[in-house]
Amino acid sequence: RGTTHLAIGFNDLNSLINCVWMDTSEAEYIGQPFRFVGIEMNPFNIAKSLVVTEMLSKPDVPLTNVLQVWYSTVWSTATLRHFKISIQAVLDKNEKGLSPHRCDSWRENGMYVARNVSDLKVRSYLYHWLSVESMSYKEARRQWLDIVVNENIKMFHQISSCKRRKDRIALAHYCLTGEVFGAQFKPDSTNAVASPTFFQCPDGSPPLDEESIFNTFSIEDIMDSFNKDRSMNIVQTFESRVTHLLGSLRSKLVQGHVTVELYAGIVKPLSERDGHDIVKFIAAKVKPYSIGWSNVIDYMPLDKLHELGRAMSSHGDVAHYAYSMNWPTETYGANIFDYQMRNNFEAANNILDLALGENFGGNNVAENNVFQLCAVAAGADSLFYCPDWDTPMNSTSYVACQMTKDSWVEYFFQKAGAPKVGSPFKTSSTFIYQSTNTGLNKLSHTLALPCPLHR
């Protein structure tokens, strides 16, 4: 509370609704609101998040309407009405802010006012959604199913991992329709429309790709909500959790305990010609207490990433966190074929044993694999079969990654360059570091527990 968090490549506000709220002991932050600053290159993500934030800040907008805008392919007509009212409110507030027609605000304006819409592409999404004709919910179902069949057919594999019949039925309905209403609601031609954010975006917008509500939460999150009410099916469990989190965030927004600022921009290496401007804005105006990098670390040379991290931390110590999805591709031993290519069949067989449960002892091999052990640790063995329906490559890679993740983390810190772990960094001509900077220190790292609902 009272600190500033910078989310780079934030995609949506998922990190904000899932964060753990803690009081700070530092006097300078006590009594101040938590400041969430998001920087994102995709104008769609910014436009949608601006509207969601506006809807959350209005207590008269039902939380189920916010949930539908965020996650569902079909909305109630009431949701569409609140959505368009909120778009207009975002545009009206922007007109009272700073130079709404400028795209490059951190260079020309210094600092945005919260939630303005200076980027022209962001504005184009908002005006498009405000003016577009409604599409029928039946057409939304048809288009969604086409996308799933052609681009994401493996989504249906998740159904077979569910132990309970009610979960298989609920998950099958979600896979077929993409609908999440948050309440008892039967769509028809009079009370439901297609989501314009799913199906009615400006020409040139990126296509839908492997969308699933369950990619937004960890297995531990799902089980936490499930254990509070085991009578719900898996989709209702998701809806219940999200509605609760949205209500908590709404309370903080309305009371002024949280502020949200969203900016269009791309964080680039300092070695690039236009790489300094946004970093200067962050270091001088945002001064983050923590920075979430999403999986940006997968798309930038690590030495360049560390250089950016040091520049953004020039005002004082910052807690950085990120996740990598591509690290196994550059880590020997993270794939079972690494061992087979060198004729190390003993190691390959050991990985297979761990993945499949062989040689664990006991009579039931299927219940003695590493995935069963992970499921028991998360309490998920009551919901899902283990191992779940998946390719052997994914199953064995998860086991191999458990064995190699520490090596990649050490490699990640080695790429920081000359400064050793724990030693202070030198000053530079562009970014002057404070005496309070303690240097690069490793906090913690982990490998996420496997979830059969994740892509």
N, C-alpha and C positions, 0 to 999 in steps of 0.2 A: 504494500500500500504506500502511495506517495512517490514511488519510483517511476522510472520510464523504461518501458520495454520496446525494443525495436524488432519488428518481425520482417525479415527480408524474404521475399517470395512467399507472402502469407497465404496466397490462394483464396482463403476465406477467413472468417473469424473463429475457426475451430480451435486454434491455440488459445484464444481469449476465453471461450466458454469452458475449456477443459483445464485451465490453469488452477493451481492451488493458491488460494488467497492467504497471505501471511502478513502479520504486522511487522514493521521494521523497527529496529531499536535505534537507528540513526536519527538524531534530533532534527536534521534538516528535512527529513521526509515526513515526520509526524504531522498529521492533520492535513496533508496534501492529497489530492486525488491521484489515483493510478493513471498514468498516461500511456496509452497504447498507440504506437506509431507503426503503420504498415507501409511497406514499399513493395510494389508489385508491377511487373512489366505487362501483365495481361489486363487490358482495360475492362474486359467483361467482369473479371473478379472484383475490380474496384467498384464498378457501377452497381453490381448486385449487392456487395457488402455495404455500400453507402445506403442503399434502400433498406436493407435488413436492419442496419443501425438506427435509421429513422423510425422504422416500425417498432423496434424495441423501446425507443425512447418515448413512445406514446402509450400510456397505460390502457387506453380504450381499445387498442388493437389486440384481439385475442392472440394468445401465444400459439394456438394451433394455426393461425394464419401465417405467423412468422415461420413456423416449422415447415409449412407447405411451400412457401416461397424459397426456403433454403434447400429443401430436399425432394420435393414431390414433382412428378411429371404432370399431375392434374391438380387443379386448385378449385376450391369453391368460388362461386361468383363474389362472395363477400371478401374473400382473400384478394381477388383481382381488384376489387374496388379500393381496399386499403393500400394495396401495392401502388396503384396509380396516384392516389392521394399523397403517398409518401414520396414518390418520384417528384411530384410538383413541389413538395415542401423542400426537398433537397436542392432543386434548381432555384427556388425562391431564396433560400438561405445563401446560396452561392452568389447570387446577384448582389448581395449586401457585403460580400467579402472582397478578396483581393483579385483584381484582374482575371476574371473567370475565363477569358479567351486565350490566355497564355498557357502554353504546354510546358514550358521549362521553368517552373516557378521558383525552384530553389536558386536558380542563377539570377533571375530578374526581380523576384519579389522578396528574396530573403527567406521567408518562412510562410507556409500556408496558414490560413485560419483552419480550424478543425473542420473536416468534411467538405471542403470546397471542391469544385469540379472544373479545375483549370484545364485539364487535358481534353482536347477536342474529341478524341476517340471515346473517352468515358462519357462525354456529353452525348455523343451520337447514339450510344446504347440507351441512355435514359430517354432521349426524345423518341427513339424508335419504339421502345416499349410503351411509351405514353400514347402513341398514336396508332399502333398496329391494331388491326381488327382481331377479335377473339377467334381462336381456333377451337373446334369441338373436342370434347374429351375423347370421343371415339377415334378421331384422327390422331390424337396424341398417343393413344394405345397402339394404333397401327404403326406409327413411326418408331415408337420405342421398341416394339417387338422386332421390327426390321433391323434396328441398330443392334439389339442383343443377339439376334440370330446371325447377323453378318460380321459383327465385330467383337462380341463378348459372349459367345455360346458357352464358354466354360463357367459362366455365372451359374448355370443350372447344376453344375457339379456340386455346389455347396449344399444342395438340398439333401443329398444322400448322407451327408455327415451328421445330420440332426437325428438324435435318438427319438425324440417325441413326435408323434404324428401331427399334433397341432402346430409344431414349428415347421415341419415339412410343408404343410398346407399353406401356412402364412408366407413362408419363403418362396414357395412356388408362385403364389399370387403376386408377390413383389417382383419376382423375376419377369413375370409376364406383363406387368403394368407399370412398374416403377412408382406406384402410388403410395404415399405416406400422408395420412390425414391427421393423425393425432387425436382422433375422436371417432365415434360411430358416424359414418357418413356414407351414403350410397349415391354415387354420382349418376346424374341423368342429364338430359339435354337442357333442362331448365336451371339446374343449380351448380353445374360444373363446366369448366373450360380447361383447355390445355395451358400448361405453364409457358408463358412467353419467353422466360429465361432459358428454357430447355429447347424450344422449337421455333422461336420467332426472334432471331437475332439479325443484326444488319448483315448484308452481303459481305462475304470474306471472313466471317467469324469462324474460328476453329470448330471442327465437328465434335460431337459427343464421343467420348472414348472410355470404355470400361467404367462407367459410372456405377457406384454402389454405395448405399448409405453406410454399410458396415466397414468400409475402408476408413471411416472417420473416427473409429474408437478402437481401443485395444481390447484384448480378451478379458483383461482384468476389469475394465470399465463395464463391459457387458455383464459380467458375472456379479459385479457389485449391485447393479440394478436388478438383475434376475433374482438374487437372493432376498431382496426386499419384498418381492411378490412373485412367487413361483407359479401362480395361476395364469400369468400372462404368457402369450406366445412370444417368439423371438422378435417379431416386428413391433409388437406392443411394448416389449421391454425397451427397445430402441426409442420409440416415441416417448415413453415415460421419462427416460433419462434425459433426452434432449429438452423436453418441455420443462423439466425441473431446472436444468442448467440455463435455459433461456430466461426463466423467471428470476433466477439469481442475478444474471447479468442485467436484466431490466431494472431490478431494484437498485443496483449500483449506479446505473446510468441516470435514472430519475433522481436519485439523491445526490448526484454530482460527485460520486466517489470514483467514477471512471470517465475518462475522456478518450475519444477515438479520433485519430487523424490518419487518413489514407492518401497515399501519393502514388502517382504513376512514375515509374522510373526503373532503370536497370543499373545494378551495382556491377561495375566493371573493374578489372585490374588497374592499378595506378599507372601501369606502364602504357596503357592506351591513352590516346590523345584526349578523349573526353571522359577519362576515368576519375578525375579529381573533384568535379563539381559537386556531385551528390555526396561524396565522402566528406567534403568540407562542410556541407550542410548538416550532415549527421554529427560530425565532431563538434561543430560550433553551436548548433541550434537544438539538436535532439539530446545530445549528451546522455546516451543510454546507460542504464544501470545493468541491463541484460540485453543480449542480442540472440534471437533465434534465427538460424540460417536456413531452416528447412533442409532440403537436400541440395542446396546450391553447391555444396562441396563436391558433388558429383559432376559439376559442369565447369570447373575452374581448376587450373593447376594449383596444387596445394601450397606451393611457396608463394604464389600470388594471393591466395586466400589469407594466409598468415599475415602478409603485408597489409592487406585491407583490415584485418582484425586489429592489428597494432594501431593503424591510423584512426580507426573508429574508437579506440580506447585511449586516445591521447589525453583526454581530460581526467582520467583516473581509471581505477580497476573496473573491469566489466566482466560479467559472467557470460560466456558464449556457450551455446549449445546447438547441435545440428545432428542430422542423421544421414547416413549414406546407404543407398540401395545398390550401388554399383561396385562397392569395395571388393566383393569376391572376384570380380573380373581381373583385378590386378594383384591378387594374393595367391601365391602358390599354396596348394593344399586345400583350398576352399571348394574344390570340385573333385568328385571321386575320380574323374578321368585323369587328373594330375598324377595320381598314384599308379593308375593302370599304364599310362604312357611310359612310366619308368619301371614297369614290371614289379611294382611294389604291391603285389596282390594280397599280401597279409594285411596291410593297412586298409586296402579297399574292402576286403572282406570284413574287417572289424567295423568299418563304417556301416556296411550293410547290416551287420548284426545289431548295431545300436539303433538303426532306423527301423528295422523290422521286428526287433525283439528277440532275435535268436540268441541262444547261449546265456540268457538272463536267468535261466532256471524256472521252475514252476511248470505247471501243466498247460497253461493257456498262453501260447507265444504271443498272440495278438494283443494281450494286455500287459506286456512287459517290454514295450518299446519306449524310446526316449520321448515320443510325443505323448504317450500315456502318462509318463512321469511329469511332463510339463503341464498336461491338462489337470492332473491331480493337484499340482502346485497352485494352479489358478482356480481350482474348484470347478473346472469346465467339464470334467468327466461325466457329470450328470446330464449334460446337454449334448455332447458331441461324441461320436465314435473316434477312436484313435488307433492307428493313424487314420486321418481323414482321406477322402477320395482325392488323390493327387498323383502326379507323375513321380516315378522313382527318383528322377533327377532332383526335384525339389526336396523330397524327403531326405535323400542322402546329403544334399548340399547344406541343409540346415544343420545336420550333425557335423559335417566337416567345418562349417563356419564357427561352431562352438569351439572347435579346436584351434582355429587360426585367427580369431578376432583380435586377440591381444597383440599379435604380430603386426596387424595392420594399424592398430592404435599407436604402437611405438613408431611405425613408419610415418604416420600422420604428424606426430610431434617432431620427428627428425626433420621433416620438410619445413619446419619453422625457420631453419637457417642457423646462422651463427649464434644467436642468443640461446643459452642452455635453459632447460626447464628450471624455473624458479629464479632466474637471474633477470635483473632489470634490463629494459631495452634502451638502446642509444637514442638520442634525439636526432631529428632530421631537419632539413631546411624547410620542409613543408609542414610537418606535424610535430609540434613540440610536446614531448611527454612530461608529465608532472612528476614531482619527486615521490608522489604517493603510489605510482605504478610499481607493482611488485613483480612484474614479469609474467611469463607464461607458466601456468601451473595446471596439472592434470587433476580434474575433479573426479569424475567417474564415467564408466562406460558399460553398456550392457547390450545384449542381443535380445530383441523383443521375443516374447513367447509366441509360438505359432498359433494362428487363429484360422480355422477352416473357412471363415467367412471373408477373409481378406483375399484380394486378387493375387 
